[in-house]
């Protein structure tokens, strides 16, 4: 039987290019990843607060690994510090 995989946000940014680069880093390391933009179509200038977020989603078992990879890539200069990891709820 097909089992639905639950995803959780590992990182939040407001920059589309940054989100795409994070996706590349994670997928390159074998971490399944997808992006979810919270932006509302037609409001191009609205990119702050919850309605401007771009969430980096990974399956629940990969959240800790994704955060480590993002932190390491930022420390190595592969990613720039532009956003924040999502703290456990």
HTML snippet that shows the backbone in 3Dmol.js (N, CA, C, O; Angstrom):
<script src="https://3Dmol.org/build/3Dmol-min.js"></script>
<div id="view" style="width:600px;height:400px;position:relative"></div>
<script>
const pdb = `
ATOM      1  N   UNK A   1       0.837  -1.180   0.000  1.00  0.00           N
ATOM      2  CA  UNK A   1       0.000   0.000   0.000  1.00  0.00           C
ATOM      3  C   UNK A   1       0.883   1.245   0.000  1.00  0.00           C
ATOM      4  O   UNK A   1       1.930   1.282   0.646  1.00  0.00           O
ATOM      5  N   UNK A   2       0.444   2.251  -0.729  1.00  0.00           N
ATOM      6  CA  UNK A   2       1.185   3.514  -0.803  1.00  0.00           C
ATOM      7  C   UNK A   2       1.027   4.267   0.506  1.00  0.00           C
ATOM      8  O   UNK A   2      -0.082   4.426   1.016  1.00  0.00           O
ATOM      9  N   UNK A   3       2.141   4.725   1.039  1.00  0.00           N
ATOM     10  CA  UNK A   3       2.115   5.480   2.279  1.00  0.00           C
ATOM     11  C   UNK A   3       2.528   6.912   2.002  1.00  0.00           C
ATOM     12  O   UNK A   3       3.566   7.155   1.387  1.00  0.00           O
ATOM     13  N   UNK A   4       1.734   7.844   2.447  1.00  0.00           N
ATOM     14  CA  UNK A   4       2.014   9.262   2.213  1.00  0.00           C
ATOM     15  C   UNK A   4       3.152   9.721   3.111  1.00  0.00           C
ATOM     16  O   UNK A   4       3.149   9.480   4.318  1.00  0.00           O
ATOM     17  N   UNK A   5       4.122  10.384   2.502  1.00  0.00           N
ATOM     18  CA  UNK A   5       5.264  10.879   3.243  1.00  0.00           C
ATOM     19  C   UNK A   5       4.962  12.276   3.776  1.00  0.00           C
ATOM     20  O   UNK A   5       4.505  13.145   3.034  1.00  0.00           O
ATOM     21  N   UNK A   6       5.218  12.486   5.057  1.00  0.00           N
ATOM     22  CA  UNK A   6       4.998  13.789   5.663  1.00  0.00           C
ATOM     23  C   UNK A   6       6.236  14.661   5.502  1.00  0.00           C
ATOM     24  O   UNK A   6       7.357  14.214   5.744  1.00  0.00           O
ATOM     25  N   UNK A   7       6.024  15.905   5.094  1.00  0.00           N
ATOM     26  CA  UNK A   7       7.104  16.860   4.929  1.00  0.00           C
ATOM     27  C   UNK A   7       7.038  17.909   6.027  1.00  0.00           C
ATOM     28  O   UNK A   7       5.965  18.204   6.553  1.00  0.00           O
ATOM     29  N   UNK A   8       8.186  18.467   6.366  1.00  0.00           N
ATOM     30  CA  UNK A   8       8.259  19.540   7.358  1.00  0.00           C
ATOM     31  C   UNK A   8       9.226  20.594   6.837  1.00  0.00           C
ATOM     32  O   UNK A   8      10.137  20.291   6.067  1.00  0.00           O
ATOM     33  N   UNK A   9       9.020  21.818   7.261  1.00  0.00           N
ATOM     34  CA  UNK A   9       9.903  22.915   6.857  1.00  0.00           C
ATOM     35  C   UNK A   9      11.220  22.805   7.613  1.00  0.00           C
ATOM     36  O   UNK A   9      11.236  22.700   8.840  1.00  0.00           O
ATOM     37  N   UNK A  10      12.314  22.829   6.879  1.00  0.00           N
ATOM     38  CA  UNK A  10      13.637  22.815   7.489  1.00  0.00           C
ATOM     39  C   UNK A  10      14.268  24.201   7.455  1.00  0.00           C
ATOM     40  O   UNK A  10      15.177  24.493   8.233  1.00  0.00           O
ATOM     41  N   UNK A  11      13.784  25.059   6.547  1.00  0.00           N
ATOM     42  CA  UNK A  11      14.376  26.377   6.363  1.00  0.00           C
ATOM     43  C   UNK A  11      13.344  27.295   5.723  1.00  0.00           C
ATOM     44  O   UNK A  11      12.493  26.850   4.954  1.00  0.00           O
ATOM     45  N   UNK A  12      13.431  28.569   6.048  1.00  0.00           N
ATOM     46  CA  UNK A  12      12.539  29.574   5.463  1.00  0.00           C
ATOM     47  C   UNK A  12      13.380  30.733   4.965  1.00  0.00           C
ATOM     48  O   UNK A  12      14.269  31.208   5.670  1.00  0.00           O
ATOM     49  N   UNK A  13      13.102  31.188   3.754  1.00  0.00           N
ATOM     50  CA  UNK A  13      13.786  32.341   3.180  1.00  0.00           C
ATOM     51  C   UNK A  13      12.762  33.194   2.440  1.00  0.00           C
ATOM     52  O   UNK A  13      11.615  32.788   2.258  1.00  0.00           O
ATOM     53  N   UNK A  14      13.186  34.359   2.024  1.00  0.00           N
ATOM     54  CA  UNK A  14      12.323  35.245   1.234  1.00  0.00           C
ATOM     55  C   UNK A  14      12.867  35.421  -0.179  1.00  0.00           C
ATOM     56  O   UNK A  14      12.262  36.117  -0.995  1.00  0.00           O
ATOM     57  N   UNK A  15      13.992  34.802  -0.469  1.00  0.00           N
ATOM     58  CA  UNK A  15      14.661  34.939  -1.759  1.00  0.00           C
ATOM     59  C   UNK A  15      14.500  33.667  -2.586  1.00  0.00           C
ATOM     60  O   UNK A  15      14.915  32.590  -2.159  1.00  0.00           O
ATOM     61  N   UNK A  16      13.900  33.788  -3.764  1.00  0.00           N
ATOM     62  CA  UNK A  16      13.673  32.625  -4.621  1.00  0.00           C
ATOM     63  C   UNK A  16      14.973  31.956  -5.049  1.00  0.00           C
ATOM     64  O   UNK A  16      15.073  30.729  -5.043  1.00  0.00           O
ATOM     65  N   UNK A  17      15.959  32.750  -5.415  1.00  0.00           N
ATOM     66  CA  UNK A  17      17.239  32.195  -5.841  1.00  0.00           C
ATOM     67  C   UNK A  17      17.902  31.420  -4.710  1.00  0.00           C
ATOM     68  O   UNK A  17      18.479  30.356  -4.938  1.00  0.00           O
ATOM     69  N   UNK A  18      17.824  31.940  -3.512  1.00  0.00           N
ATOM     70  CA  UNK A  18      18.393  31.261  -2.350  1.00  0.00           C
ATOM     71  C   UNK A  18      17.691  29.931  -2.107  1.00  0.00           C
ATOM     72  O   UNK A  18      18.347  28.925  -1.839  1.00  0.00           O
ATOM     73  N   UNK A  19      16.373  29.919  -2.199  1.00  0.00           N
ATOM     74  CA  UNK A  19      15.612  28.687  -2.010  1.00  0.00           C
ATOM     75  C   UNK A  19      15.992  27.645  -3.059  1.00  0.00           C
ATOM     76  O   UNK A  19      16.147  26.468  -2.734  1.00  0.00           O
ATOM     77  N   UNK A  20      16.142  28.063  -4.298  1.00  0.00           N
ATOM     78  CA  UNK A  20      16.530  27.134  -5.370  1.00  0.00           C
ATOM     79  C   UNK A  20      17.926  26.570  -5.125  1.00  0.00           C
ATOM     80  O   UNK A  20      18.173  25.388  -5.366  1.00  0.00           O
ATOM     81  N   UNK A  21      18.826  27.403  -4.653  1.00  0.00           N
ATOM     82  CA  UNK A  21      20.189  26.939  -4.375  1.00  0.00           C
ATOM     83  C   UNK A  21      20.191  25.930  -3.228  1.00  0.00           C
ATOM     84  O   UNK A  21      20.927  24.944  -3.267  1.00  0.00           O
ATOM     85  N   UNK A  22      19.367  26.177  -2.206  1.00  0.00           N
ATOM     86  CA  UNK A  22      19.259  25.224  -1.101  1.00  0.00           C
ATOM     87  C   UNK A  22      18.723  23.890  -1.619  1.00  0.00           C
ATOM     88  O   UNK A  22      19.212  22.826  -1.240  1.00  0.00           O
ATOM     89  N   UNK A  23      17.721  23.958  -2.480  1.00  0.00           N
ATOM     90  CA  UNK A  23      17.182  22.719  -3.048  1.00  0.00           C
ATOM     91  C   UNK A  23      18.277  21.942  -3.788  1.00  0.00           C
ATOM     92  O   UNK A  23      18.361  20.720  -3.661  1.00  0.00           O
ATOM     93  N   UNK A  24      19.098  22.629  -4.543  1.00  0.00           N
ATOM     94  CA  UNK A  24      20.188  21.973  -5.261  1.00  0.00           C
ATOM     95  C   UNK A  24      21.169  21.302  -4.304  1.00  0.00           C
ATOM     96  O   UNK A  24      21.594  20.169  -4.531  1.00  0.00           O
ATOM     97  N   UNK A  25      21.520  22.006  -3.242  1.00  0.00           N
ATOM     98  CA  UNK A  25      22.457  21.450  -2.253  1.00  0.00           C
ATOM     99  C   UNK A  25      21.871  20.198  -1.612  1.00  0.00           C
ATOM    100  O   UNK A  25      22.553  19.179  -1.497  1.00  0.00           O
ATOM    101  N   UNK A  26      20.614  20.272  -1.194  1.00  0.00           N
ATOM    102  CA  UNK A  26      19.991  19.132  -0.520  1.00  0.00           C
ATOM    103  C   UNK A  26      19.809  17.944  -1.457  1.00  0.00           C
ATOM    104  O   UNK A  26      20.125  16.812  -1.091  1.00  0.00           O
ATOM    105  N   UNK A  27      19.307  18.190  -2.653  1.00  0.00           N
ATOM    106  CA  UNK A  27      19.112  17.091  -3.594  1.00  0.00           C
ATOM    107  C   UNK A  27      20.445  16.479  -4.011  1.00  0.00           C
ATOM    108  O   UNK A  27      20.529  15.273  -4.244  1.00  0.00           O
ATOM    109  N   UNK A  28      21.485  17.301  -4.106  1.00  0.00           N
ATOM    110  CA  UNK A  28      22.812  16.795  -4.428  1.00  0.00           C
ATOM    111  C   UNK A  28      23.359  15.876  -3.351  1.00  0.00           C
ATOM    112  O   UNK A  28      24.200  15.021  -3.630  1.00  0.00           O
ATOM    113  N   UNK A  29      22.887  16.044  -2.119  1.00  0.00           N
ATOM    114  CA  UNK A  29      23.306  15.203  -1.002  1.00  0.00           C
ATOM    115  C   UNK A  29      22.333  14.053  -0.764  1.00  0.00           C
ATOM    116  O   UNK A  29      22.460  13.322   0.218  1.00  0.00           O
ATOM    117  N   UNK A  30      21.359  13.892  -1.665  1.00  0.00           N
ATOM    118  CA  UNK A  30      20.424  12.785  -1.554  1.00  0.00           C
ATOM    119  C   UNK A  30      19.234  13.033  -0.642  1.00  0.00           C
ATOM    120  O   UNK A  30      18.548  12.088  -0.253  1.00  0.00           O
ATOM    121  N   UNK A  31      18.977  14.294  -0.295  1.00  0.00           N
ATOM    122  CA  UNK A  31      17.837  14.632   0.561  1.00  0.00           C
ATOM    123  C   UNK A  31      16.672  15.076  -0.321  1.00  0.00           C
ATOM    124  O   UNK A  31      16.787  16.075  -1.031  1.00  0.00           O
ATOM    125  N   UNK A  32      15.551  14.352  -0.287  1.00  0.00           N
ATOM    126  CA  UNK A  32      14.388  14.791  -1.056  1.00  0.00           C
ATOM    127  C   UNK A  32      13.930  16.159  -0.556  1.00  0.00           C
ATOM    128  O   UNK A  32      13.938  16.425   0.646  1.00  0.00           O
ATOM    129  N   UNK A  33      13.542  17.002  -1.466  1.00  0.00           N
ATOM    130  CA  UNK A  33      13.242  18.381  -1.089  1.00  0.00           C
ATOM    131  C   UNK A  33      12.246  18.986  -2.064  1.00  0.00           C
ATOM    132  O   UNK A  33      12.238  18.667  -3.252  1.00  0.00           O
ATOM    133  N   UNK A  34      11.407  19.865  -1.533  1.00  0.00           N
ATOM    134  CA  UNK A  34      10.537  20.661  -2.394  1.00  0.00           C
ATOM    135  C   UNK A  34      10.371  22.032  -1.765  1.00  0.00           C
ATOM    136  O   UNK A  34      10.598  22.217  -0.569  1.00  0.00           O
ATOM    137  N   UNK A  35       9.976  22.976  -2.578  1.00  0.00           N
ATOM    138  CA  UNK A  35       9.803  24.351  -2.120  1.00  0.00           C
ATOM    139  C   UNK A  35       8.317  24.686  -2.117  1.00  0.00           C
ATOM    140  O   UNK A  35       7.560  24.249  -2.983  1.00  0.00           O
ATOM    141  N   UNK A  36       7.924  25.467  -1.127  1.00  0.00           N
ATOM    142  CA  UNK A  36       6.536  25.934  -1.073  1.00  0.00           C
ATOM    143  C   UNK A  36       6.537  27.431  -0.850  1.00  0.00           C
ATOM    144  O   UNK A  36       6.930  27.921   0.208  1.00  0.00           O
ATOM    145  N   UNK A  37       6.094  28.139  -1.859  1.00  0.00           N
ATOM    146  CA  UNK A  37       5.999  29.587  -1.763  1.00  0.00           C
ATOM    147  C   UNK A  37       4.673  29.951  -1.126  1.00  0.00           C
ATOM    148  O   UNK A  37       3.626  29.427  -1.507  1.00  0.00           O
ATOM    149  N   UNK A  38       4.719  30.843  -0.163  1.00  0.00           N
ATOM    150  CA  UNK A  38       3.517  31.309   0.509  1.00  0.00           C
ATOM    151  C   UNK A  38       3.020  32.609  -0.120  1.00  0.00           C
ATOM    152  O   UNK A  38       2.043  33.197   0.342  1.00  0.00           O
ATOM    153  N   UNK A  39       3.703  33.052  -1.179  1.00  0.00           N
ATOM    154  CA  UNK A  39       3.353  34.305  -1.837  1.00  0.00           C
ATOM    155  C   UNK A  39       2.013  34.202  -2.546  1.00  0.00           C
ATOM    156  O   UNK A  39       1.629  33.142  -3.039  1.00  0.00           O
ATOM    157  N   UNK A  40       1.317  35.319  -2.584  1.00  0.00           N
ATOM    158  CA  UNK A  40       0.010  35.379  -3.226  1.00  0.00           C
ATOM    159  C   UNK A  40       0.193  35.955  -4.626  1.00  0.00           C
ATOM    160  O   UNK A  40       0.789  37.019  -4.796  1.00  0.00           O
ATOM    161  N   UNK A  41      -0.323  35.247  -5.620  1.00  0.00           N
ATOM    162  CA  UNK A  41      -0.210  35.719  -7.001  1.00  0.00           C
ATOM    163  C   UNK A  41      -0.868  37.087  -7.143  1.00  0.00           C
ATOM    164  O   UNK A  41      -1.936  37.335  -6.584  1.00  0.00           O
ATOM    165  N   UNK A  42      -0.223  37.963  -7.892  1.00  0.00           N
ATOM    166  CA  UNK A  42      -0.762  39.286  -8.125  1.00  0.00           C
ATOM    167  C   UNK A  42      -0.262  40.337  -7.149  1.00  0.00           C
ATOM    168  O   UNK A  42      -0.530  41.527  -7.317  1.00  0.00           O
ATOM    169  N   UNK A  43       0.468  39.895  -6.127  1.00  0.00           N
ATOM    170  CA  UNK A  43       1.020  40.822  -5.140  1.00  0.00           C
ATOM    171  C   UNK A  43       2.536  40.699  -5.138  1.00  0.00           C
ATOM    172  O   UNK A  43       3.134  40.299  -4.139  1.00  0.00           O
ATOM    173  N   UNK A  44       3.147  41.041  -6.253  1.00  0.00           N
ATOM    174  CA  UNK A  44       4.585  40.888  -6.430  1.00  0.00           C
ATOM    175  C   UNK A  44       5.427  41.636  -5.419  1.00  0.00           C
ATOM    176  O   UNK A  44       6.537  41.200  -5.114  1.00  0.00           O
ATOM    177  N   UNK A  45       4.946  42.734  -4.894  1.00  0.00           N
ATOM    178  CA  UNK A  45       5.727  43.507  -3.944  1.00  0.00           C
ATOM    179  C   UNK A  45       5.630  43.005  -2.522  1.00  0.00           C
ATOM    180  O   UNK A  45       6.368  43.468  -1.653  1.00  0.00           O
ATOM    181  N   UNK A  46       4.736  42.070  -2.266  1.00  0.00           N
ATOM    182  CA  UNK A  46       4.549  41.563  -0.918  1.00  0.00           C
ATOM    183  C   UNK A  46       5.472  40.370  -0.690  1.00  0.00           C
ATOM    184  O   UNK A  46       5.151  39.244  -1.071  1.00  0.00           O
ATOM    185  N   UNK A  47       6.612  40.625  -0.069  1.00  0.00           N
ATOM    186  CA  UNK A  47       7.554  39.539   0.161  1.00  0.00           C
ATOM    187  C   UNK A  47       8.182  39.609   1.547  1.00  0.00           C
ATOM    188  O   UNK A  47       9.352  39.270   1.725  1.00  0.00           O
ATOM    189  N   UNK A  48       7.395  40.054   2.532  1.00  0.00           N
ATOM    190  CA  UNK A  48       7.843  40.052   3.922  1.00  0.00           C
ATOM    191  C   UNK A  48       6.770  39.380   4.766  1.00  0.00           C
ATOM    192  O   UNK A  48       5.608  39.301   4.368  1.00  0.00           O
ATOM    193  N   UNK A  49       7.165  38.908   5.914  1.00  0.00           N
ATOM    194  CA  UNK A  49       6.218  38.241   6.788  1.00  0.00           C
ATOM    195  C   UNK A  49       5.810  36.889   6.233  1.00  0.00           C
ATOM    196  O   UNK A  49       6.399  36.407   5.265  1.00  0.00           O
ATOM    197  N   UNK A  50       4.821  36.286   6.831  1.00  0.00           N
ATOM    198  CA  UNK A  50       4.405  34.949   6.410  1.00  0.00           C
ATOM    199  C   UNK A  50       3.976  34.850   4.955  1.00  0.00           C
ATOM    200  O   UNK A  50       4.117  33.786   4.352  1.00  0.00           O
ATOM    201  N   UNK A  51       3.457  35.924   4.374  1.00  0.00           N
ATOM    202  CA  UNK A  51       3.016  35.867   2.979  1.00  0.00           C
ATOM    203  C   UNK A  51       4.157  36.011   1.983  1.00  0.00           C
ATOM    204  O   UNK A  51       3.931  35.940   0.775  1.00  0.00           O
ATOM    205  N   UNK A  52       5.370  36.211   2.466  1.00  0.00           N
ATOM    206  CA  UNK A  52       6.513  36.301   1.575  1.00  0.00           C
ATOM    207  C   UNK A  52       7.452  35.121   1.686  1.00  0.00           C
ATOM    208  O   UNK A  52       8.461  35.054   0.983  1.00  0.00           O
ATOM    209  N   UNK A  53       7.127  34.192   2.563  1.00  0.00           N
ATOM    210  CA  UNK A  53       8.022  33.077   2.828  1.00  0.00           C
ATOM    211  C   UNK A  53       8.095  32.080   1.678  1.00  0.00           C
ATOM    212  O   UNK A  53       7.125  31.839   0.960  1.00  0.00           O
ATOM    213  N   UNK A  54       9.278  31.517   1.537  1.00  0.00           N
ATOM    214  CA  UNK A  54       9.485  30.356   0.682  1.00  0.00           C
ATOM    215  C   UNK A  54      10.041  29.291   1.617  1.00  0.00           C
ATOM    216  O   UNK A  54      11.137  29.434   2.159  1.00  0.00           O
ATOM    217  N   UNK A  55       9.284  28.240   1.797  1.00  0.00           N
ATOM    218  CA  UNK A  55       9.652  27.201   2.750  1.00  0.00           C
ATOM    219  C   UNK A  55      10.344  26.049   2.037  1.00  0.00           C
ATOM    220  O   UNK A  55       9.886  25.579   0.995  1.00  0.00           O
ATOM    221  N   UNK A  56      11.448  25.605   2.612  1.00  0.00           N
ATOM    222  CA  UNK A  56      12.179  24.446   2.107  1.00  0.00           C
ATOM    223  C   UNK A  56      11.662  23.249   2.894  1.00  0.00           C
ATOM    224  O   UNK A  56      11.901  23.136   4.096  1.00  0.00           O
ATOM    225  N   UNK A  57      10.956  22.362   2.213  1.00  0.00           N
ATOM    226  CA  UNK A  57      10.325  21.212   2.852  1.00  0.00           C
ATOM    227  C   UNK A  57      11.092  19.936   2.562  1.00  0.00           C
ATOM    228  O   UNK A  57      11.516  19.692   1.432  1.00  0.00           O
ATOM    229  N   UNK A  58      11.263  19.129   3.592  1.00  0.00           N
ATOM    230  CA  UNK A  58      11.926  17.833   3.459  1.00  0.00           C
ATOM    231  C   UNK A  58      11.105  16.808   4.236  1.00  0.00           C
ATOM    232  O   UNK A  58      10.370  17.185   5.149  1.00  0.00           O
ATOM    233  N   UNK A  59      11.209  15.513   3.897  1.00  0.00           N
ATOM    234  CA  UNK A  59      10.510  14.491   4.677  1.00  0.00           C
ATOM    235  C   UNK A  59      10.973  14.535   6.134  1.00  0.00           C
ATOM    236  O   UNK A  59      12.133  14.842   6.409  1.00  0.00           O
ATOM    237  N   UNK A  60      10.077  14.231   7.057  1.00  0.00           N
ATOM    238  CA  UNK A  60      10.384  14.316   8.481  1.00  0.00           C
ATOM    239  C   UNK A  60      11.693  13.631   8.891  1.00  0.00           C
ATOM    240  O   UNK A  60      12.439  14.201   9.687  1.00  0.00           O
ATOM    241  N   UNK A  61      12.001  12.434   8.380  1.00  0.00           N
ATOM    242  CA  UNK A  61      13.254  11.801   8.807  1.00  0.00           C
ATOM    243  C   UNK A  61      14.525  12.548   8.353  1.00  0.00           C
ATOM    244  O   UNK A  61      15.612  12.268   8.858  1.00  0.00           O
ATOM    245  N   UNK A  62      14.398  13.483   7.417  1.00  0.00           N
ATOM    246  CA  UNK A  62      15.547  14.189   6.875  1.00  0.00           C
ATOM    247  C   UNK A  62      15.737  15.602   7.436  1.00  0.00           C
ATOM    248  O   UNK A  62      16.688  16.283   7.051  1.00  0.00           O
ATOM    249  N   UNK A  63      14.867  16.055   8.327  1.00  0.00           N
ATOM    250  CA  UNK A  63      14.911  17.445   8.789  1.00  0.00           C
ATOM    251  C   UNK A  63      16.258  17.787   9.425  1.00  0.00           C
ATOM    252  O   UNK A  63      16.872  18.790   9.062  1.00  0.00           O
ATOM    253  N   UNK A  64      16.717  16.978  10.357  1.00  0.00           N
ATOM    254  CA  UNK A  64      17.993  17.263  11.040  1.00  0.00           C
ATOM    255  C   UNK A  64      19.156  17.263  10.048  1.00  0.00           C
ATOM    256  O   UNK A  64      20.021  18.136  10.108  1.00  0.00           O
ATOM    257  N   UNK A  65      19.180  16.295   9.142  1.00  0.00           N
ATOM    258  CA  UNK A  65      20.244  16.229   8.142  1.00  0.00           C
ATOM    259  C   UNK A  65      20.217  17.452   7.234  1.00  0.00           C
ATOM    260  O   UNK A  65      21.264  18.014   6.913  1.00  0.00           O
ATOM    261  N   UNK A  66      19.020  17.865   6.822  1.00  0.00           N
ATOM    262  CA  UNK A  66      18.885  19.034   5.945  1.00  0.00           C
ATOM    263  C   UNK A  66      19.421  20.279   6.639  1.00  0.00           C
ATOM    264  O   UNK A  66      20.138  21.069   6.026  1.00  0.00           O
ATOM    265  N   UNK A  67      19.080  20.461   7.913  1.00  0.00           N
ATOM    266  CA  UNK A  67      19.565  21.630   8.651  1.00  0.00           C
ATOM    267  C   UNK A  67      21.084  21.618   8.763  1.00  0.00           C
ATOM    268  O   UNK A  67      21.726  22.660   8.628  1.00  0.00           O
ATOM    269  N   UNK A  68      21.664  20.436   9.010  1.00  0.00           N
ATOM    270  CA  UNK A  68      23.135  20.328   9.083  1.00  0.00           C
ATOM    271  C   UNK A  68      23.772  20.666   7.738  1.00  0.00           C
ATOM    272  O   UNK A  68      24.767  21.389   7.686  1.00  0.00           O
ATOM    273  N   UNK A  69      23.200  20.147   6.652  1.00  0.00           N
ATOM    274  CA  UNK A  69      23.747  20.410   5.322  1.00  0.00           C
ATOM    275  C   UNK A  69      23.665  21.896   4.972  1.00  0.00           C
ATOM    276  O   UNK A  69      24.608  22.455   4.411  1.00  0.00           O
ATOM    277  N   UNK A  70      22.549  22.531   5.300  1.00  0.00           N
ATOM    278  CA  UNK A  70      22.392  23.956   5.020  1.00  0.00           C
ATOM    279  C   UNK A  70      23.386  24.774   5.834  1.00  0.00           C
ATOM    280  O   UNK A  70      24.001  25.703   5.312  1.00  0.00           O
ATOM    281  N   UNK A  71      23.548  24.430   7.118  1.00  0.00           N
ATOM    282  CA  UNK A  71      24.508  25.139   7.973  1.00  0.00           C
ATOM    283  C   UNK A  71      25.931  24.968   7.454  1.00  0.00           C
ATOM    284  O   UNK A  71      26.706  25.925   7.437  1.00  0.00           O
ATOM    285  N   UNK A  72      26.279  23.755   7.032  1.00  0.00           N
ATOM    286  CA  UNK A  72      27.634  23.511   6.521  1.00  0.00           C
ATOM    287  C   UNK A  72      27.865  24.232   5.202  1.00  0.00           C
ATOM    288  O   UNK A  72      28.934  24.802   4.985  1.00  0.00           O
ATOM    289  N   UNK A  73      26.876  24.212   4.322  1.00  0.00           N
ATOM    290  CA  UNK A  73      27.017  24.903   3.036  1.00  0.00           C
ATOM    291  C   UNK A  73      27.142  26.413   3.242  1.00  0.00           C
ATOM    292  O   UNK A  73      27.859  27.083   2.499  1.00  0.00           O
ATOM    293  N   UNK A  74      26.457  26.944   4.235  1.00  0.00           N
ATOM    294  CA  UNK A  74      26.577  28.374   4.549  1.00  0.00           C
ATOM    295  C   UNK A  74      27.971  28.673   5.097  1.00  0.00           C
ATOM    296  O   UNK A  74      28.598  29.658   4.705  1.00  0.00           O
ATOM    297  N   UNK A  75      28.451  27.827   6.000  1.00  0.00           N
ATOM    298  CA  UNK A  75      29.792  28.013   6.567  1.00  0.00           C
ATOM    299  C   UNK A  75      30.868  27.904   5.489  1.00  0.00           C
ATOM    300  O   UNK A  75      31.882  28.600   5.556  1.00  0.00           O
ATOM    301  N   UNK A  76      30.658  27.044   4.505  1.00  0.00           N
ATOM    302  CA  UNK A  76      31.623  26.850   3.417  1.00  0.00           C
ATOM    303  C   UNK A  76      31.525  27.917   2.336  1.00  0.00           C
ATOM    304  O   UNK A  76      32.357  27.953   1.430  1.00  0.00           O
ATOM    305  N   UNK A  77      30.512  28.795   2.418  1.00  0.00           N
ATOM    306  CA  UNK A  77      30.346  29.844   1.427  1.00  0.00           C
ATOM    307  C   UNK A  77      29.573  29.422   0.194  1.00  0.00           C
ATOM    308  O   UNK A  77      29.474  30.188  -0.764  1.00  0.00           O
ATOM    309  N   UNK A  78      29.022  28.210   0.199  1.00  0.00           N
ATOM    310  CA  UNK A  78      28.226  27.741  -0.929  1.00  0.00           C
ATOM    311  C   UNK A  78      26.869  28.443  -0.932  1.00  0.00           C
ATOM    312  O   UNK A  78      26.329  28.771  -1.988  1.00  0.00           O
ATOM    313  N   UNK A  79      26.331  28.666   0.259  1.00  0.00           N
ATOM    314  CA  UNK A  79      25.085  29.408   0.440  1.00  0.00           C
ATOM    315  C   UNK A  79      25.382  30.673   1.216  1.00  0.00           C
ATOM    316  O   UNK A  79      26.354  30.728   1.969  1.00  0.00           O
ATOM    317  N   UNK A  80      24.558  31.689   1.040  1.00  0.00           N
ATOM    318  CA  UNK A  80      24.718  32.913   1.806  1.00  0.00           C
ATOM    319  C   UNK A  80      23.689  32.923   2.935  1.00  0.00           C
ATOM    320  O   UNK A  80      22.617  32.335   2.796  1.00  0.00           O
ATOM    321  N   UNK A  81      23.998  33.576   4.035  1.00  0.00           N
ATOM    322  CA  UNK A  81      23.045  33.618   5.157  1.00  0.00           C
ATOM    323  C   UNK A  81      21.882  34.546   4.838  1.00  0.00           C
ATOM    324  O   UNK A  81      21.991  35.763   4.987  1.00  0.00           O
ATOM    325  N   UNK A  82      20.786  33.978   4.405  1.00  0.00           N
ATOM    326  CA  UNK A  82      19.623  34.765   3.980  1.00  0.00           C
ATOM    327  C   UNK A  82      18.372  33.957   4.281  1.00  0.00           C
ATOM    328  O   UNK A  82      17.795  33.342   3.384  1.00  0.00           O
ATOM    329  N   UNK A  83      17.960  33.957   5.512  1.00  0.00           N
ATOM    330  CA  UNK A  83      16.818  33.161   5.937  1.00  0.00           C
ATOM    331  C   UNK A  83      17.134  32.547   7.272  1.00  0.00           C
ATOM    332  O   UNK A  83      18.062  32.987   7.951  1.00  0.00           O
ATOM    333  N   UNK A  84      16.390  31.547   7.662  1.00  0.00           N
ATOM    334  CA  UNK A  84      16.605  30.938   8.961  1.00  0.00           C
ATOM    335  C   UNK A  84      16.107  29.492   8.996  1.00  0.00           C
ATOM    336  O   UNK A  84      15.102  29.155   8.370  1.00  0.00           O
ATOM    337  N   UNK A  85      16.829  28.640   9.741  1.00  0.00           N
ATOM    338  CA  UNK A  85      16.306  27.298   9.936  1.00  0.00           C
ATOM    339  C   UNK A  85      15.029  27.373  10.764  1.00  0.00           C
ATOM    340  O   UNK A  85      14.866  28.286  11.573  1.00  0.00           O
ATOM    341  N   UNK A  86      14.152  26.448  10.573  1.00  0.00           N
ATOM    342  CA  UNK A  86      12.908  26.407  11.315  1.00  0.00           C
ATOM    343  C   UNK A  86      13.161  25.629  12.591  1.00  0.00           C
ATOM    344  O   UNK A  86      13.654  24.502  12.551  1.00  0.00           O
ATOM    345  N   UNK A  87      12.825  26.226  13.719  1.00  0.00           N
ATOM    346  CA  UNK A  87      13.013  25.564  15.006  1.00  0.00           C
ATOM    347  C   UNK A  87      11.924  24.526  15.206  1.00  0.00           C
ATOM    348  O   UNK A  87      10.821  24.663  14.677  1.00  0.00           O
ATOM    349  N   UNK A  88      12.235  23.483  15.974  1.00  0.00           N
ATOM    350  CA  UNK A  88      11.238  22.448  16.263  1.00  0.00           C
ATOM    351  C   UNK A  88      10.069  23.056  17.005  1.00  0.00           C
ATOM    352  O   UNK A  88      10.236  23.923  17.863  1.00  0.00           O
ATOM    353  N   UNK A  89       8.898  22.593  16.662  1.00  0.00           N
ATOM    354  CA  UNK A  89       7.689  23.132  17.302  1.00  0.00           C
ATOM    355  C   UNK A  89       7.333  22.357  18.532  1.00  0.00           C
ATOM    356  O   UNK A  89       6.345  22.671  19.196  1.00  0.00           O
TER     357      UNK A  89
END
`;
const viewer = $3Dmol.createViewer("view");
viewer.addModel(pdb, "pdb");
viewer.setStyle({}, {cartoon: {color: "spectrum"}});
viewer.zoomTo();
viewer.render();
</script>
